[in-house]
Amino acid sequence: MLHTDVAIVGAGAAGLSLAYRLCAPGPGPRPRVTVLDAPPGPLRPPERTWCFWEGPGGDFDDLLAASWDRLRVHGPDGVPLVGSPGPLRYKMLRSAAFEAAARERLRTTARRIDVTVHTIRDLPGGGARVDGVTAHGDPFRLRARWVFDSRPPPVPPPARTTLLQHFRGWFVRTDRPVFDPAVADLMDFRTPQPHRGLSFGYVLPLGPSEALVEYTEFSAAVLDDDGYDSALRHYTGEVLGLGRFTVRAAEHGVIPMSDARHRRRAGASVFRIGTAGGATRPSTGYTFAGIQRQSRAVAAALHAGRTPEPPPAHRARHLAMDAVLLRALHRGRIDGPAFFTRLFRDVPAERLLRFLDGDTRPGEEFLIGLRTPVLPMLRTLVELPRLARSPAPSPHRPEARRP
């Protein structure tokens, strides 16, 4: 049986971020770290794009694919709203660049093993045992003082409201320059809207003729392949008017947006991190910034000899506000495109981004709340305590829809 101080299950954003920080150079001893990654195949995710906002000089600035200091939202009427969130910048990080940097840091300071993990259980007297199967089909056993599990739970925690943020994106190269590399389009509501929830386009330009173009929905069920491709063809052709272009790569994702309560501790020596540990902001689906907050805190606790339980990634009052918004969207009490367009129109971009990242004071949040439909939100706030939490629906029921 192998032994280690820290075992990290999963080598996605959460697992690698924690390993990256645990293995950072610095004074004093560092824990022995073992990263357990799924063997190549369906359990290992494809290359992904992570976006977040922060000031210049961030930990991963040297790895960014692009960044922007001007953001744009198109309302349903097509009117563009452009704002600058300075000193914050909107940043785009590709998982391949991040993984390469993490592998280089971990190369001499940690072990990385391809294994399918089946069980994790506490051991008498402290520590935990991880059992699984290697890529060659051999039994695998490891004992660790602490285990951090980034895998999605087999059954999502119950919630009063669950929406899915599901999307498909194309990395496109156009025959002519059509993009403004200085401006990122966060939400473009010139898309056909679902009956409940909302949809929007999302454009991150990498140059005058290159961009990531996505179609995104917040709704109760995912689409099928034809639904996503049809929506993207409509958006790139009828809305953006890109003309001829080549799709160089594609990405697809489903992010749960719910008011579920995520248990970050799964045992005396076992913790959940990433989306499983509540790092995803329910109202936006953004996860990377929450992962960094948790991984920094865990690394600091381990280096100081404290119990390394991940802290909440988001404050309780922000999660309560998210629960109200999700319920109001789900019940059709607010018009999603109008709601977000008004926020971007009436709230300074820097304050709004800090709010979405949980970095505002109550007074700022009160002023932002005045820019929302107050009566529908209050009705939802009163309703929520009476609602029971129920198992989240499966995200894999395709729903065909064509613009």
CORHU-V665797 format. One record per residue. N is the residue number from 0. SS is DSSP state (2 for helix, 1 for strand, 0 for the rest). OMEGA is omega as a letter, one per 20 degrees, with the letter a starting at -180 (999 if undefined). D_FIRST is the distance of its C-alpha to the first C-alpha in whole Angstrom. Layout:
n:N ss:SS omega:OMEGA d_first:D_FIRST
n:N ss:SS omega:OMEGA d_first:D_FIRST
This chain:
n:0 ss:0 omega:r d_first:0
n:1 ss:1 omega:r d_first:4
n:2 ss:1 omega:r d_first:7
n:3 ss:1 omega:r d_first:10
n:4 ss:1 omega:a d_first:13
n:5 ss:1 omega:r d_first:15
n:6 ss:1 omega:r d_first:13
n:7 ss:1 omega:a d_first:16
n:8 ss:1 omega:a d_first:17
n:9 ss:0 omega:a d_first:20
n:10 ss:0 omega:r d_first:21
n:11 ss:0 omega:a d_first:25
n:12 ss:2 omega:a d_first:27
n:13 ss:2 omega:a d_first:26
n:14 ss:2 omega:a d_first:22
n:15 ss:2 omega:r d_first:23
n:16 ss:2 omega:r d_first:26
n:17 ss:2 omega:r d_first:24
n:18 ss:2 omega:a d_first:21
n:19 ss:2 omega:a d_first:25
n:20 ss:2 omega:r d_first:26
n:21 ss:2 omega:a d_first:23
n:22 ss:0 omega:r d_first:23
n:23 ss:0 omega:r d_first:27
n:24 ss:0 omega:r d_first:28
n:25 ss:0 omega:a d_first:30
n:26 ss:0 omega:r d_first:30
n:27 ss:0 omega:a d_first:27
n:28 ss:0 omega:r d_first:24
n:29 ss:0 omega:a d_first:22
n:30 ss:0 omega:r d_first:18
n:31 ss:0 omega:a d_first:15
n:32 ss:1 omega:r d_first:15
n:33 ss:1 omega:r d_first:13
n:34 ss:1 omega:a d_first:15
n:35 ss:1 omega:a d_first:14
n:36 ss:1 omega:r d_first:18
n:37 ss:0 omega:r d_first:19
n:38 ss:0 omega:r d_first:20
n:39 ss:0 omega:a d_first:23
n:40 ss:0 omega:a d_first:25
n:41 ss:0 omega:a d_first:27
n:42 ss:0 omega:r d_first:24
n:43 ss:0 omega:a d_first:24
n:44 ss:0 omega:r d_first:28
n:45 ss:0 omega:r d_first:31
n:46 ss:0 omega:a d_first:32
n:47 ss:0 omega:r d_first:34
n:48 ss:1 omega:r d_first:36
n:49 ss:1 omega:r d_first:36
n:50 ss:1 omega:a d_first:39
n:51 ss:1 omega:r d_first:40
n:52 ss:1 omega:r d_first:42
n:53 ss:1 omega:r d_first:43
n:54 ss:0 omega:r d_first:45
n:55 ss:0 omega:r d_first:45
n:56 ss:0 omega:r d_first:42
n:57 ss:0 omega:a d_first:39
n:58 ss:0 omega:a d_first:36
n:59 ss:0 omega:a d_first:36
n:60 ss:2 omega:a d_first:39
n:61 ss:2 omega:a d_first:39
n:62 ss:2 omega:a d_first:37
n:63 ss:0 omega:r d_first:39
n:64 ss:0 omega:r d_first:41
n:65 ss:1 omega:r d_first:44
n:66 ss:1 omega:a d_first:45
n:67 ss:1 omega:r d_first:49
n:68 ss:0 omega:r d_first:51
n:69 ss:1 omega:a d_first:53
n:70 ss:1 omega:a d_first:52
n:71 ss:1 omega:r d_first:54
n:72 ss:1 omega:r d_first:54
n:73 ss:1 omega:r d_first:57
n:74 ss:0 omega:r d_first:58
n:75 ss:0 omega:r d_first:59
n:76 ss:0 omega:r d_first:63
n:77 ss:0 omega:a d_first:62
n:78 ss:0 omega:a d_first:62
n:79 ss:1 omega:r d_first:60
n:80 ss:1 omega:a d_first:59
n:81 ss:1 omega:r d_first:57
n:82 ss:1 omega:r d_first:56
n:83 ss:0 omega:a d_first:54
n:84 ss:0 omega:a d_first:52
n:85 ss:0 omega:j d_first:52
n:86 ss:0 omega:r d_first:50
n:87 ss:0 omega:r d_first:47
n:88 ss:1 omega:r d_first:46
n:89 ss:1 omega:a d_first:45
n:90 ss:1 omega:a d_first:42
n:91 ss:1 omega:a d_first:40
n:92 ss:1 omega:r d_first:37
n:93 ss:1 omega:a d_first:35
n:94 ss:2 omega:a d_first:32
n:95 ss:2 omega:r d_first:32
n:96 ss:2 omega:r d_first:33
n:97 ss:2 omega:a d_first:31
n:98 ss:2 omega:r d_first:27
n:99 ss:2 omega:r d_first:29
n:100 ss:2 omega:r d_first:29
n:101 ss:2 omega:r d_first:26
n:102 ss:2 omega:r d_first:24
n:103 ss:2 omega:r d_first:26
n:104 ss:2 omega:a d_first:25
n:105 ss:2 omega:a d_first:22
n:106 ss:0 omega:a d_first:22
n:107 ss:0 omega:a d_first:21
n:108 ss:0 omega:a d_first:20
n:109 ss:1 omega:r d_first:17
n:110 ss:1 omega:r d_first:15
n:111 ss:1 omega:a d_first:16
n:112 ss:1 omega:r d_first:14
n:113 ss:1 omega:a d_first:16
n:114 ss:1 omega:r d_first:14
n:115 ss:1 omega:a d_first:16
n:116 ss:1 omega:r d_first:14
n:117 ss:1 omega:a d_first:16
n:118 ss:1 omega:r d_first:15
n:119 ss:1 omega:a d_first:14
n:120 ss:1 omega:r d_first:15
n:121 ss:1 omega:r d_first:15
n:122 ss:0 omega:r d_first:14
n:123 ss:0 omega:r d_first:16
n:124 ss:0 omega:r d_first:17
n:125 ss:0 omega:a d_first:16
n:126 ss:0 omega:a d_first:14
n:127 ss:1 omega:r d_first:12
n:128 ss:1 omega:r d_first:9
n:129 ss:1 omega:r d_first:10
n:130 ss:1 omega:r d_first:10
n:131 ss:1 omega:a d_first:12
n:132 ss:1 omega:r d_first:13
n:133 ss:1 omega:r d_first:13
n:134 ss:0 omega:r d_first:17
n:135 ss:0 omega:r d_first:17
n:136 ss:0 omega:a d_first:16
n:137 ss:0 omega:r d_first:13
n:138 ss:1 omega:a d_first:10
n:139 ss:1 omega:r d_first:8
n:140 ss:1 omega:r d_first:5
n:141 ss:1 omega:r d_first:5
n:142 ss:1 omega:a d_first:7
n:143 ss:1 omega:r d_first:10
n:144 ss:1 omega:r d_first:14
n:145 ss:1 omega:r d_first:16
n:146 ss:1 omega:r d_first:15
n:147 ss:1 omega:a d_first:19
n:148 ss:1 omega:a d_first:19
n:149 ss:0 omega:a d_first:22
n:150 ss:0 omega:r d_first:23
n:151 ss:0 omega:r d_first:26
n:152 ss:0 omega:a d_first:26
n:153 ss:0 omega:r d_first:26
n:154 ss:0 omega:a d_first:30
n:155 ss:0 omega:r d_first:31
n:156 ss:0 omega:a d_first:33
n:157 ss:0 omega:a d_first:36
n:158 ss:1 omega:r d_first:39
n:159 ss:0 omega:r d_first:43
n:160 ss:0 omega:r d_first:43
n:161 ss:1 omega:r d_first:41
n:162 ss:1 omega:r d_first:42
n:163 ss:1 omega:r d_first:40
n:164 ss:1 omega:a d_first:41
n:165 ss:1 omega:a d_first:41
n:166 ss:1 omega:r d_first:42
n:167 ss:1 omega:a d_first:42
n:168 ss:1 omega:r d_first:43
n:169 ss:1 omega:r d_first:45
n:170 ss:1 omega:a d_first:45
n:171 ss:1 omega:r d_first:48
n:172 ss:1 omega:a d_first:50
n:173 ss:1 omega:r d_first:54
n:174 ss:0 omega:r d_first:57
n:175 ss:0 omega:r d_first:59
n:176 ss:0 omega:a d_first:58
n:177 ss:0 omega:a d_first:58
n:178 ss:0 omega:r d_first:55
n:179 ss:0 omega:a d_first:56
n:180 ss:0 omega:a d_first:52
n:181 ss:0 omega:a d_first:53
n:182 ss:1 omega:r d_first:53
n:183 ss:1 omega:r d_first:50
n:184 ss:1 omega:a d_first:51
n:185 ss:1 omega:a d_first:49
n:186 ss:1 omega:r d_first:51
n:187 ss:1 omega:a d_first:53
n:188 ss:0 omega:r d_first:55
n:189 ss:0 omega:a d_first:57
n:190 ss:0 omega:r d_first:55
n:191 ss:0 omega:a d_first:56
n:192 ss:0 omega:r d_first:54
n:193 ss:0 omega:a d_first:53
n:194 ss:0 omega:r d_first:54
n:195 ss:0 omega:a d_first:52
n:196 ss:0 omega:r d_first:50
n:197 ss:1 omega:r d_first:51
n:198 ss:1 omega:r d_first:50
n:199 ss:1 omega:r d_first:50
n:200 ss:1 omega:a d_first:50
n:201 ss:1 omega:a d_first:48
n:202 ss:1 omega:r d_first:49
n:203 ss:1 omega:a d_first:47
n:204 ss:1 omega:r d_first:49
n:205 ss:1 omega:a d_first:48
n:206 ss:1 omega:a d_first:51
n:207 ss:0 omega:a d_first:54
n:208 ss:0 omega:a d_first:53
n:209 ss:1 omega:r d_first:50
n:210 ss:1 omega:r d_first:48
n:211 ss:1 omega:r d_first:45
n:212 ss:1 omega:a d_first:47
n:213 ss:1 omega:r d_first:46
n:214 ss:1 omega:a d_first:47
n:215 ss:1 omega:r d_first:45
n:216 ss:1 omega:r d_first:46
n:217 ss:1 omega:a d_first:45
n:218 ss:1 omega:a d_first:46
n:219 ss:0 omega:a d_first:44
n:220 ss:0 omega:r d_first:43
n:221 ss:0 omega:r d_first:42
n:222 ss:0 omega:r d_first:45
n:223 ss:0 omega:a d_first:44
n:224 ss:2 omega:a d_first:44
n:225 ss:2 omega:a d_first:48
n:226 ss:2 omega:r d_first:48
n:227 ss:2 omega:a d_first:47
n:228 ss:2 omega:r d_first:48
n:229 ss:2 omega:r d_first:52
n:230 ss:2 omega:r d_first:51
n:231 ss:2 omega:r d_first:50
n:232 ss:2 omega:r d_first:53
n:233 ss:2 omega:a d_first:55
n:234 ss:2 omega:a d_first:54
n:235 ss:2 omega:a d_first:54
n:236 ss:2 omega:a d_first:57
n:237 ss:2 omega:a d_first:59
n:238 ss:2 omega:a d_first:58
n:239 ss:0 omega:a d_first:57
n:240 ss:0 omega:a d_first:59
n:241 ss:0 omega:a d_first:57
n:242 ss:0 omega:a d_first:59
n:243 ss:0 omega:r d_first:57
n:244 ss:1 omega:r d_first:54
n:245 ss:1 omega:r d_first:50
n:246 ss:1 omega:a d_first:47
n:247 ss:1 omega:r d_first:45
n:248 ss:1 omega:r d_first:41
n:249 ss:1 omega:r d_first:41
n:250 ss:1 omega:a d_first:38
n:251 ss:1 omega:r d_first:38
n:252 ss:1 omega:r d_first:36
n:253 ss:1 omega:a d_first:37
n:254 ss:1 omega:r d_first:36
n:255 ss:1 omega:r d_first:36
n:256 ss:1 omega:a d_first:39
n:257 ss:1 omega:r d_first:39
n:258 ss:0 omega:r d_first:40
n:259 ss:0 omega:r d_first:37
n:260 ss:0 omega:a d_first:35
n:261 ss:0 omega:r d_first:31
n:262 ss:0 omega:a d_first:29
n:263 ss:0 omega:r d_first:27
n:264 ss:1 omega:a d_first:25
n:265 ss:0 omega:r d_first:22
n:266 ss:0 omega:a d_first:21
n:267 ss:0 omega:a d_first:21
n:268 ss:0 omega:a d_first:18
n:269 ss:1 omega:a d_first:18
n:270 ss:1 omega:r d_first:21
n:271 ss:1 omega:r d_first:23
n:272 ss:0 omega:a d_first:25
n:273 ss:2 omega:r d_first:27
n:274 ss:2 omega:r d_first:30
n:275 ss:2 omega:r d_first:27
n:276 ss:2 omega:r d_first:28
n:277 ss:0 omega:a d_first:31
n:278 ss:0 omega:a d_first:32
n:279 ss:0 omega:r d_first:34
n:280 ss:0 omega:a d_first:38
n:281 ss:0 omega:a d_first:40
n:282 ss:0 omega:a d_first:43
n:283 ss:0 omega:a d_first:42
n:284 ss:0 omega:r d_first:39
n:285 ss:0 omega:a d_first:38
n:286 ss:0 omega:a d_first:34
n:287 ss:2 omega:a d_first:34
n:288 ss:2 omega:r d_first:35
n:289 ss:2 omega:r d_first:34
n:290 ss:2 omega:a d_first:30
n:291 ss:2 omega:r d_first:31
n:292 ss:2 omega:a d_first:33
n:293 ss:2 omega:a d_first:29
n:294 ss:2 omega:r d_first:27
n:295 ss:2 omega:a d_first:29
n:296 ss:2 omega:r d_first:29
n:297 ss:2 omega:r d_first:26
n:298 ss:2 omega:r d_first:25
n:299 ss:2 omega:r d_first:28
n:300 ss:2 omega:r d_first:27
n:301 ss:2 omega:a d_first:23
n:302 ss:2 omega:r d_first:25
n:303 ss:0 omega:r d_first:27
n:304 ss:0 omega:r d_first:25
n:305 ss:0 omega:r d_first:26
n:306 ss:0 omega:a d_first:24
n:307 ss:0 omega:r d_first:24
n:308 ss:0 omega:r d_first:25
n:309 ss:0 omega:r d_first:27
n:310 ss:0 omega:r d_first:31
n:311 ss:0 omega:r d_first:33
n:312 ss:0 omega:a d_first:34
n:313 ss:0 omega:r d_first:37
n:314 ss:0 omega:a d_first:40
n:315 ss:2 omega:a d_first:41
n:316 ss:2 omega:r d_first:45
n:317 ss:2 omega:r d_first:44
n:318 ss:2 omega:r d_first:41
n:319 ss:2 omega:r d_first:45
n:320 ss:2 omega:r d_first:47
n:321 ss:2 omega:r d_first:44
n:322 ss:2 omega:r d_first:45
n:323 ss:2 omega:a d_first:48
n:324 ss:2 omega:a d_first:49
n:325 ss:2 omega:a d_first:46
n:326 ss:2 omega:a d_first:48
n:327 ss:2 omega:r d_first:51
n:328 ss:2 omega:a d_first:50
n:329 ss:2 omega:a d_first:49
n:330 ss:0 omega:r d_first:52
n:331 ss:0 omega:a d_first:55
n:332 ss:0 omega:r d_first:56
n:333 ss:0 omega:r d_first:56
n:334 ss:0 omega:a d_first:56
n:335 ss:2 omega:r d_first:53
n:336 ss:2 omega:r d_first:55
n:337 ss:2 omega:a d_first:58
n:338 ss:2 omega:a d_first:55
n:339 ss:2 omega:r d_first:53
n:340 ss:2 omega:r d_first:56
n:341 ss:2 omega:r d_first:58
n:342 ss:2 omega:a d_first:55
n:343 ss:2 omega:r d_first:55
n:344 ss:2 omega:a d_first:59
n:345 ss:2 omega:a d_first:59
n:346 ss:0 omega:r d_first:56
n:347 ss:0 omega:a d_first:56
n:348 ss:2 omega:a d_first:53
n:349 ss:2 omega:r d_first:51
n:350 ss:2 omega:a d_first:51
n:351 ss:2 omega:r d_first:50
n:352 ss:2 omega:r d_first:47
n:353 ss:2 omega:r d_first:46
n:354 ss:2 omega:a d_first:47
n:355 ss:2 omega:r d_first:45
n:356 ss:0 omega:r d_first:42
n:357 ss:0 omega:a d_first:43
n:358 ss:0 omega:r d_first:44
n:359 ss:0 omega:r d_first:48
n:360 ss:0 omega:a d_first:50
n:361 ss:2 omega:r d_first:51
n:362 ss:2 omega:r d_first:55
n:363 ss:2 omega:a d_first:54
n:364 ss:2 omega:r d_first:52
n:365 ss:2 omega:r d_first:55
n:366 ss:2 omega:r d_first:57
n:367 ss:2 omega:a d_first:55
n:368 ss:2 omega:r d_first:55
n:369 ss:0 omega:r d_first:59
n:370 ss:0 omega:r d_first:58
n:371 ss:0 omega:r d_first:57
n:372 ss:0 omega:a d_first:59
n:373 ss:2 omega:a d_first:59
n:374 ss:2 omega:r d_first:60
n:375 ss:2 omega:r d_first:58
n:376 ss:2 omega:r d_first:55
n:377 ss:2 omega:r d_first:56
n:378 ss:2 omega:r d_first:57
n:379 ss:2 omega:r d_first:53
n:380 ss:2 omega:r d_first:52
n:381 ss:2 omega:a d_first:54
n:382 ss:2 omega:a d_first:53
n:383 ss:2 omega:a d_first:49
n:384 ss:0 omega:a d_first:48
n:385 ss:0 omega:a d_first:50
n:386 ss:0 omega:r d_first:47
n:387 ss:0 omega:r d_first:44
n:388 ss:0 omega:a d_first:41
n:389 ss:1 omega:a d_first:40
n:390 ss:0 omega:r d_first:37
n:391 ss:0 omega:r d_first:37
n:392 ss:0 omega:r d_first:39
n:393 ss:0 omega:r d_first:37
n:394 ss:0 omega:a d_first:37
n:395 ss:0 omega:r d_first:38
n:396 ss:0 omega:a d_first:41
n:397 ss:0 omega:r d_first:43
n:398 ss:0 omega:a d_first:47
n:399 ss:0 omega:r d_first:49
n:400 ss:0 omega:r d_first:52
n:401 ss:0 omega:r d_first:54
n:402 ss:0 omega:999 d_first:56
